[in-house]
Amino acid sequence: MKDYLTSAQLEDYLDFFGEATDVVATIALYVTIAFFLFIAIYAVVIRNRDEIYLKGARKLIAGLTIGYSVGVIATIGSLKILKDVWGGEINTNYWLIVALLVFAVLACIGCLVIKKYSQRAFKITAWACLAVGVAYSVVLLFVIKPEEDYVPLSSWQMYLFSAILVGVIVTLALLGGKKDTQYNAKSLTYAAVCIALSFALSYIKFFSLPQGGSVTFASLLPLALYSYMFGTRRGLIAGIVYGFLQFIQSPQFYEPMQVLLDYPIAFGAIGVAGIGRKFTFMKNDVIAQFATGTIIAVVLRYFAHVISGYYVFSSWAMEGYTALSWAFVYNLFTIVDLVIVLVMGVLVLLSRQVRWMVLTADSAPELQTANN
């Protein structure tokens, strides 16, 4: 667009898209609060109805949630992407990451279709797709050069600490995952609802930081609840998908490993929030399990951003801080995000009906404890 518009015209268009995005996001904040209040009141009103009615009501709520989320994503997302395109902020590296996401989505769909016909073919296809995805990621890491002024302080140290963090996340995902990892229609539907709702809520921001990062209206709550309901293995995958979507929404590409740390790794960590359900010493306390698991997940996300901040964004350190201390201080916005998620999560889980739904979402054996 820079070739067809004067600098003044381009600036006017960018200001328009920026202001329009802010207005729509503000409206969406209040509409979202009203939407949640409506759902809460509706749930209270129908709580004593028969199971057939409740089943239909749950489908209605899921449909409304997906519809509302898609509407918010389409509206604000379009304005945001248009602004980035017109401003020349989207380059080839952006589309290379988008290509990885598209491949992952198509691979998952293809594997699910193949699984219906042949378990053996499914395993071969799944491993082949995984190998291609890993190979593509490795190519991105070593072929794409970091932007000037963002060369890591120490590439090998960044890779080492990133590998350790990924190892911790994967270990927790394996430990907290459920034995039955079949992706039935119910778990996929819940995943779609939770990812869409988290993504929609991520557009509703209380404030954004100048160097990236923001505090949102409990955007991580749906993902954390999904992990608690369906296990950390499924939660990890949902978090990774959400991380790639976050990159598409707000791309910050300075160095390949930085992209992986700030998006799929950081948000994939939220997928291990369900680990709290494995803590037997608080087995009958849903709220304590959820809160503990979510704290662990957000702390892992925090360290992903700290590694990225220290090794890639050291030149952005505020005067009076070392690069490391500034990385720790700057990324404390994730803890503010955590507090909001915990407050909203506790309020939601105070409802006996919600606890019952959460505990029985995956036909979990804790059904009898739901009414505690």
C-alpha positions as CSV (number, residue, x, y, z in Angstrom):
1,M,0.0,0.0,0.0
2,K,2.9,2.3,0.6
3,D,3.4,2.4,-3.2
4,Y,0.0,3.8,-3.9
5,L,-0.6,6.2,-1.0
6,T,1.2,9.2,0.3
7,S,2.7,9.0,3.8
8,A,0.0,11.3,5.1
9,Q,-2.8,9.2,3.5
10,L,-1.3,6.0,4.9
11,E,-1.0,7.4,8.4
12,D,-4.7,8.5,8.2
13,Y,-5.7,5.0,7.2
14,L,-3.6,3.4,10.0
15,D,-5.0,5.8,12.5
16,F,-8.6,4.9,11.4
17,F,-7.9,1.2,11.7
18,G,-6.3,1.6,15.1
19,E,-9.2,3.8,16.5
20,A,-11.8,1.4,15.0
21,T,-10.1,-1.5,16.6
22,D,-10.0,0.2,20.0
23,V,-13.7,1.2,19.8
24,V,-14.9,-2.3,18.8
25,A,-12.7,-3.9,21.5
26,T,-14.2,-1.6,24.2
27,I,-17.7,-2.4,23.0
28,A,-16.8,-6.1,23.0
29,L,-15.6,-5.9,26.6
30,Y,-19.0,-4.8,27.9
31,V,-20.9,-7.1,25.6
32,T,-18.8,-10.0,26.8
33,I,-19.5,-9.2,30.4
34,A,-23.3,-9.0,29.6
35,F,-23.0,-12.3,27.7
36,F,-21.5,-14.1,30.6
37,L,-24.1,-12.6,33.0
38,F,-26.8,-13.8,30.7
39,I,-25.3,-17.3,30.5
40,A,-24.9,-17.4,34.3
41,I,-28.5,-16.3,34.9
42,Y,-29.8,-18.7,32.3
43,A,-27.9,-21.6,34.0
44,V,-29.4,-20.7,37.4
45,V,-33.0,-20.5,36.0
46,I,-32.8,-23.9,34.3
47,R,-30.7,-25.8,36.9
48,N,-33.7,-27.9,38.1
49,R,-35.0,-28.8,34.6
50,D,-34.9,-32.4,33.4
51,E,-31.7,-33.8,31.7
52,I,-33.2,-33.8,28.2
53,Y,-33.9,-30.0,28.5
54,L,-30.4,-29.4,30.0
55,K,-28.8,-31.3,27.2
56,G,-30.4,-29.0,24.7
57,A,-29.5,-26.0,26.8
58,R,-25.9,-27.0,26.8
59,K,-25.9,-27.2,23.0
60,L,-27.6,-23.8,22.8
61,I,-24.9,-22.3,25.1
62,A,-22.1,-23.9,23.1
63,G,-23.6,-22.6,19.8
64,L,-24.0,-19.1,21.2
65,T,-20.5,-19.1,22.6
66,I,-19.0,-20.2,19.3
67,G,-21.1,-17.8,17.3
68,Y,-20.2,-14.9,19.6
69,S,-16.5,-15.8,19.6
70,V,-16.3,-16.1,15.8
71,G,-18.1,-12.7,15.5
72,V,-15.6,-11.0,17.8
73,I,-12.6,-12.7,16.1
74,A,-13.8,-11.9,12.6
75,T,-14.5,-8.3,13.4
76,I,-11.5,-7.3,15.5
77,G,-9.2,-9.7,13.7
78,S,-10.0,-8.3,10.3
79,L,-9.3,-4.7,11.5
80,K,-6.1,-5.7,13.1
81,I,-4.8,-7.7,10.1
82,L,-5.8,-4.9,7.7
83,K,-3.8,-2.4,9.8
84,D,-0.7,-4.6,9.9
85,V,-0.9,-5.3,6.1
86,W,-1.4,-1.6,5.2
87,G,1.4,-0.7,7.6
88,G,3.8,-3.1,6.1
89,E,4.3,-5.0,9.4
90,I,3.6,-8.4,7.9
91,N,6.5,-9.9,5.9
92,T,7.5,-13.3,4.5
93,N,8.4,-14.7,7.9
94,Y,4.8,-14.1,9.0
95,W,3.5,-16.3,6.2
96,L,6.1,-19.0,6.9
97,I,4.7,-19.3,10.4
98,V,1.1,-19.2,9.1
99,A,2.0,-22.0,6.7
100,L,3.1,-24.2,9.7
101,L,-0.2,-23.6,11.4
102,V,-2.2,-24.4,8.2
103,F,-0.2,-27.6,7.8
104,A,-0.8,-28.6,11.4
105,V,-4.6,-28.0,11.1
106,L,-4.8,-29.9,7.8
107,A,-2.7,-32.7,9.2
108,C,-5.0,-33.1,12.3
109,I,-8.1,-33.2,10.1
110,G,-6.5,-35.7,7.8
111,C,-5.4,-37.9,10.7
112,L,-8.8,-37.9,12.3
113,V,-10.4,-38.9,9.0
114,I,-7.9,-41.7,8.4
115,K,-8.3,-43.0,11.9
116,K,-12.0,-43.9,11.2
117,Y,-10.8,-46.3,8.5
118,S,-7.5,-47.7,9.6
119,Q,-5.7,-47.4,13.0
120,R,-2.4,-48.5,11.4
121,A,-2.6,-46.0,8.6
122,F,-3.5,-43.3,11.2
123,K,-0.3,-44.0,13.3
124,I,1.9,-43.9,10.2
125,T,0.3,-40.7,9.0
126,A,0.4,-39.1,12.4
127,W,4.1,-39.8,12.8
128,A,4.9,-38.7,9.3
129,C,3.1,-35.4,9.8
130,L,4.9,-34.9,13.1
131,A,8.2,-35.5,11.4
132,V,7.4,-33.0,8.7
133,G,6.3,-30.4,11.2
134,V,9.4,-30.8,13.3
135,A,11.7,-30.7,10.2
136,Y,9.9,-27.5,9.0
137,S,10.4,-25.9,12.5
138,V,14.1,-26.8,12.5
139,V,14.5,-25.2,9.1
140,L,12.8,-22.1,10.3
141,L,15.1,-21.9,13.3
142,F,18.3,-22.2,11.3
143,V,17.5,-20.7,7.9
144,I,15.6,-17.5,8.9
145,K,18.0,-14.9,10.2
146,P,17.1,-12.7,13.2
147,E,16.4,-9.1,12.5
148,E,19.2,-6.6,13.1
149,D,19.5,-5.5,16.7
150,Y,17.7,-8.7,17.8
151,V,20.5,-11.2,17.5
152,P,20.3,-13.4,20.7
153,L,22.9,-12.8,23.4
154,S,23.7,-16.5,23.3
155,S,21.9,-18.7,20.8
156,W,23.1,-22.0,22.4
157,Q,22.0,-20.9,25.9
158,M,18.6,-19.8,24.6
159,Y,18.1,-23.1,22.9
160,L,19.3,-25.0,26.0
161,F,16.9,-23.2,28.4
162,S,14.1,-23.5,25.8
163,A,14.7,-27.2,25.5
164,I,14.6,-27.6,29.3
165,L,11.4,-25.6,29.5
166,V,9.8,-27.7,26.7
167,G,10.9,-30.8,28.5
168,V,9.2,-29.7,31.7
169,I,6.0,-28.8,29.9
170,V,5.9,-32.1,28.0
171,T,6.6,-34.1,31.2
172,L,3.7,-32.4,33.0
173,A,1.5,-33.0,30.0
174,L,2.3,-36.7,30.0
175,L,1.9,-37.0,33.8
176,G,-1.4,-35.1,33.8
177,G,-2.9,-36.6,30.7
178,K,-5.7,-39.1,30.9
179,K,-5.2,-42.7,29.9
180,D,-7.9,-42.4,27.2
181,T,-6.5,-39.9,24.7
182,Q,-9.1,-40.6,22.0
183,Y,-10.3,-37.4,20.4
184,N,-14.1,-38.0,20.4
185,A,-16.6,-35.5,19.1
186,K,-17.2,-34.1,22.6
187,S,-13.6,-33.3,23.3
188,L,-13.1,-31.7,19.9
189,T,-16.2,-29.6,20.3
190,Y,-15.1,-28.4,23.7
191,A,-11.7,-27.7,22.3
192,A,-13.2,-25.6,19.5
193,V,-15.4,-23.7,22.0
194,C,-12.6,-23.0,24.5
195,I,-10.0,-22.0,21.9
196,A,-12.6,-19.7,20.1
197,L,-13.7,-18.2,23.4
198,S,-10.1,-17.7,24.6
199,F,-9.2,-16.1,21.3
200,A,-12.2,-13.8,21.4
201,L,-11.5,-12.7,25.0
202,S,-7.8,-12.0,24.0
203,Y,-9.1,-9.1,22.0
204,I,-10.6,-7.5,25.1
205,K,-7.6,-5.9,26.8
206,F,-7.4,-3.9,29.9
207,F,-4.0,-2.6,28.7
208,S,-1.2,-3.4,26.3
209,L,2.5,-3.0,27.0
210,P,4.6,-1.0,24.6
211,Q,7.0,-3.9,23.8
212,G,4.4,-6.6,23.5
213,G,2.2,-8.4,25.9
214,S,-1.2,-7.4,27.4
215,V,-3.6,-8.1,30.3
216,T,-6.9,-9.4,29.0
217,F,-10.4,-10.2,30.3
218,A,-9.5,-13.8,31.6
219,S,-8.7,-15.0,28.1
220,L,-6.8,-18.0,29.4
221,L,-9.6,-19.2,31.6
222,P,-11.4,-21.4,28.9
223,L,-8.1,-23.1,28.0
224,A,-7.3,-23.8,31.6
225,L,-10.7,-25.2,32.2
226,Y,-10.4,-27.4,29.1
227,S,-7.1,-28.8,30.4
228,Y,-8.7,-29.5,33.7
229,M,-11.7,-31.2,32.0
230,F,-10.0,-33.3,29.4
231,G,-6.4,-33.7,30.6
232,T,-3.1,-32.0,30.0
233,R,-2.2,-33.9,26.8
234,R,-5.3,-32.5,25.0
235,G,-4.8,-29.2,26.8
236,L,-1.3,-28.9,25.5
237,I,-2.4,-29.3,21.9
238,A,-5.2,-26.8,22.4
239,G,-2.7,-24.4,23.9
240,I,-0.3,-24.7,21.0
241,V,-3.1,-24.1,18.5
242,Y,-4.1,-21.1,20.5
243,G,-0.5,-19.9,20.5
244,F,-0.3,-19.9,16.7
245,L,-3.6,-18.1,16.5
246,Q,-2.1,-15.4,18.9
247,F,0.8,-15.0,16.5
248,I,-1.6,-14.5,13.6
249,Q,-3.5,-11.9,15.6
250,S,-0.5,-10.0,16.9
251,P,2.7,-11.1,15.1
252,Q,6.0,-10.2,16.8
253,F,8.7,-11.8,14.6
254,Y,12.3,-10.8,15.5
255,E,14.0,-14.2,15.8
256,P,12.6,-17.8,15.0
257,M,13.2,-19.2,18.5
258,Q,11.6,-16.1,20.0
259,V,8.4,-16.8,18.0
260,L,8.3,-20.3,19.3
261,L,8.9,-19.2,22.9
262,D,6.4,-16.3,22.9
263,Y,3.6,-18.2,21.1
264,P,3.2,-22.0,20.9
265,I,5.5,-22.7,23.9
266,A,4.2,-20.0,26.2
267,F,0.5,-20.7,25.5
268,G,1.1,-24.4,25.2
269,A,2.2,-24.2,28.8
270,I,-1.3,-23.1,29.7
271,G,-2.4,-26.5,28.5
272,V,-0.9,-28.2,31.6
273,A,-3.2,-26.3,33.9
274,G,-5.1,-29.6,34.4
275,I,-2.1,-31.1,36.3
276,G,-3.7,-30.0,39.5
277,R,-6.4,-32.6,39.0
278,K,-3.7,-35.3,39.7
279,F,-2.9,-33.9,43.1
280,T,-4.5,-36.5,45.3
281,F,-4.1,-34.6,48.5
282,M,-6.7,-32.1,47.3
283,K,-8.8,-34.6,45.4
284,N,-12.2,-33.4,46.6
285,D,-11.4,-29.7,46.2
286,V,-12.0,-28.7,42.6
287,I,-11.2,-25.0,43.1
288,A,-7.9,-25.8,44.8
289,Q,-6.9,-28.2,42.1
290,F,-7.8,-25.8,39.3
291,A,-6.0,-22.9,41.0
292,T,-2.9,-24.8,41.7
293,G,-2.6,-26.2,38.2
294,T,-3.3,-22.8,36.6
295,I,-0.6,-21.2,38.8
296,I,1.9,-23.8,37.6
297,A,0.9,-23.3,34.0
298,V,1.2,-19.5,34.1
299,V,4.6,-19.7,35.8
300,L,5.8,-21.8,32.9
301,R,4.4,-19.3,30.5
302,Y,6.2,-16.6,32.4
303,F,9.5,-18.3,32.1
304,A,9.0,-18.8,28.3
305,H,8.6,-15.0,28.0
306,V,11.6,-14.3,30.3
307,I,13.9,-16.5,28.2
308,S,12.7,-14.7,25.1
309,G,12.9,-11.3,26.7
310,Y,16.5,-11.8,28.1
311,Y,18.1,-13.3,25.0
312,V,16.3,-11.5,22.2
313,F,15.0,-8.2,23.7
314,S,18.0,-7.3,25.9
315,S,18.4,-4.0,24.0
316,W,15.0,-2.9,25.2
317,A,15.9,-3.0,28.9
318,M,14.8,0.1,30.8
319,E,17.5,2.3,32.2
320,G,18.6,1.1,35.7
321,Y,17.9,-2.5,34.9
322,T,20.1,-5.3,33.6
323,A,18.8,-7.3,30.7
324,L,17.9,-10.2,33.0
325,S,16.2,-8.2,35.7
326,W,14.2,-6.3,33.1
327,A,13.0,-9.5,31.5
328,F,11.8,-10.7,34.9
329,V,10.1,-7.4,35.7
330,Y,8.6,-6.7,32.3
331,N,6.9,-10.1,32.0
332,L,5.1,-9.8,35.3
333,F,2.1,-8.8,33.3
334,T,1.5,-12.5,33.0
335,I,1.0,-12.7,36.8
336,V,-1.6,-9.9,36.6
337,D,-3.3,-12.0,33.9
338,L,-3.1,-15.0,36.3
339,V,-4.8,-13.1,39.1
340,I,-7.7,-12.2,36.8
341,V,-8.0,-15.8,35.6
342,L,-8.0,-17.2,39.2
343,V,-10.7,-14.7,40.4
344,M,-12.9,-15.4,37.4
345,G,-12.2,-19.2,37.7
346,V,-13.1,-19.3,41.4
347,L,-16.3,-17.4,40.8
348,V,-17.3,-19.7,38.0
349,L,-16.5,-22.9,40.0
350,L,-18.4,-21.8,43.0
351,S,-21.5,-22.9,41.1
352,R,-22.3,-26.6,41.9
353,Q,-23.8,-27.0,38.4
354,V,-20.6,-25.8,36.8
355,R,-18.4,-28.0,39.0
356,W,-20.6,-31.0,38.0
357,M,-20.2,-30.1,34.3
358,V,-16.5,-29.7,34.6
359,L,-16.0,-33.0,36.4
360,T,-18.2,-35.0,34.1
361,A,-17.2,-33.4,30.8
362,D,-15.0,-36.3,29.9
363,S,-17.1,-38.9,31.8
364,A,-14.6,-38.6,34.7
365,P,-15.0,-40.9,37.7
366,E,-15.2,-37.9,40.1
367,L,-18.9,-37.6,39.4
368,Q,-19.9,-38.4,42.9
369,T,-17.7,-35.5,44.3
370,A,-19.3,-32.9,42.1
371,N,-21.9,-31.9,44.6
372,N,-19.4,-31.2,47.4
